[in-house]
Amino acid sequence: MSMNRLPWWMGGILMSGLLLLTFSIYGADRPIGASTYVPYFAGIIFDLDPEKYSYLKHIANPGAWEGVMLFGALFGGFVTSVFITKSFRISLIPTGWQKYKNNSVVSRLLWSFFSGFIMIIGARLAGGCTSGHFMSGMSQMAISSMIFGTVVLIVVIVTGRLFYNVKEK
């Protein structure tokens, strides 16, 4: 399906506007990120005491804001896939998984859980998630985010080669 797309530079301008708003006192007054919401939400679900877990006290305001952002991204993706691209479908096994791996729902769910678990541990060890490092950190020219971005891109290439078994022609 062919759609009229915005040029790449327009995405950069829109992202810059989003980042300026997010960093401003009229926005979130903090960088964009998503991984802080996981411990914030866990604190709500398991009724954890912020006095006992000091990190929960530290993330009280950012965590609440990130939940709204993540829900908005989920809702926006749903609306876009249903009404604009008309590509919405429910599937436990994406076509890429079927093509390169197998048709097992259990295998797909186990690998999804395992990789998500490793990813959130990595996000917490790195002091932020990929969205935080790539969008907020790199826009501020943070050396840690530049290093993180380089490592992520290398790991993505290696993982893609291993997972998809792509042969060079």
N, C-alpha and C positions, 0 to 999 in steps of 0.2 A: 504494500500500500504506500503510495507516495503522498507525502505531506509537505507543505511549505514549512521549512525550518528557518529559524533565525540563524544568522551567520555566527560563527564561533566568537567573534569579537563582541557581539551583543551579549552573549552569555557572560563574558568577562566584565562588561560594564554593569550588567544586572547583579552579578555576584559582588562586585565592589560596592554597589549601593546597599545590598543586603548586609555586607560586613560593616559598612559605616553605620548603618542603622542599629545593628546588633551591638556594636561597641559603644554606641552613644547612650546618654542617660535617658533618651526617649525609647530606646529599645530594651535589650536585656542588661545593658551596662556590663557586659562580659563577653568573652569569646564564644563562638559557636562550637558545640560539641554534643555528643550523645551518650557516651559511656557512663557519665555520672548518674544518669537516670537509673541504671541497673541497681546500684547499691541503695539509692534513694527509694526506689519502688520496693526493694527487698525489706527496707526498714519499715515501710508502711504495711506490707503484707504480713510480716512476722512480728509486728508491733515491737520493734527494737527500741530500746531506750537511748536517745541521743546523748544522755549524760554518761552512759556506759561505753558507747561507741562514738568517740569524739569526731570521727570522720562524718557521721551522719549529721552532726551539728554544723560542721563546716560546709556541707553541700546542701543545706536545707533550701535556700533560695534558688541556686543554680539547678538543682534537681527538679524542682517544681516547674521551672521554665522549660527545661529540656523535655519534660513529658508532653507539654503542649506542642512543642516543635515536632516531636516524633509522631504524635497523633495527627498533626497537620500534614506531615509528609505522607503518612499512611492514607489519610483521607484524600489528599491531593492526587496521589498515585491511583487510588481507586476511581475517583471521578474522571481522571484523564483516561484510564484504560476502558472505562465503561462508555463515556460520552464522546471523547475526542478521537482516540485511536480505535475504539471498538474492538479491543484485543483482550478484554477480560475473560479469563477462564479459571476454573478451580482445578488444580492438578497437584497431586502429591509427588509425581515424578515428572519434572520438566523434560522437554524433548532433548535437550543437551545431555542430561543424565542418561536417558534411554539410549541415545546414540553412542556415547562414549563409555558408559559403565554397564548398567543392567536395568531390569524391569522390577527390581525388588523394592517395595515400599519400605520394608524394615531397614534395608541397607541405606536407602536415601535418608530416612529419619535418623538413624544412628550416626551417619556421617555428618549430617546437618547439626545435630546436637553436639557432637564431639568438636567439630570445627568452630562452632559458635562459642563453646566453652573455652577453647584455646584462645580464640580471638578476644574474648572479654578479659581473660587473664593477661594477655599481652597488652591490651588497652590500659589496664590498671597499672601494669609494670612500667609502661611507657609514659605514664602521667597524663594520658588522654587517648582518645580514639582517633581513628584515621580522619574523620571529619574535622575534629579539633585541630589535629596537626596539619593536615593538608590545607584546610580553608583558613583557619584563624592563625595558626603558627607560621605558615609560609607567607601569609599576607603581611606578617610582622617581621619577616626575614629572620625568624628564630633558628639558630644553628641546630638546636635539638630537633626541630621539625624538618629541617633539610636532611639531616642524617636519617631520621625516621622515614621520610619519604623515599630516600635512596634505598634503604633496606627493604621497605615494602615493595618497591618496584622490582627489585632483584628477586625477592621471594615469590612474587606473583608470576614472574617469568619462569622460574624453576618449577613452581607448583603446576603451572599450566602445562609445561612440557611433560611432567610426570603424570599428571591426571589425564590429559588428553592424548598422550602418546603420539604427538604430532611428529611426523617424519619430514625432514627437510627434503626438498625436491632438487 
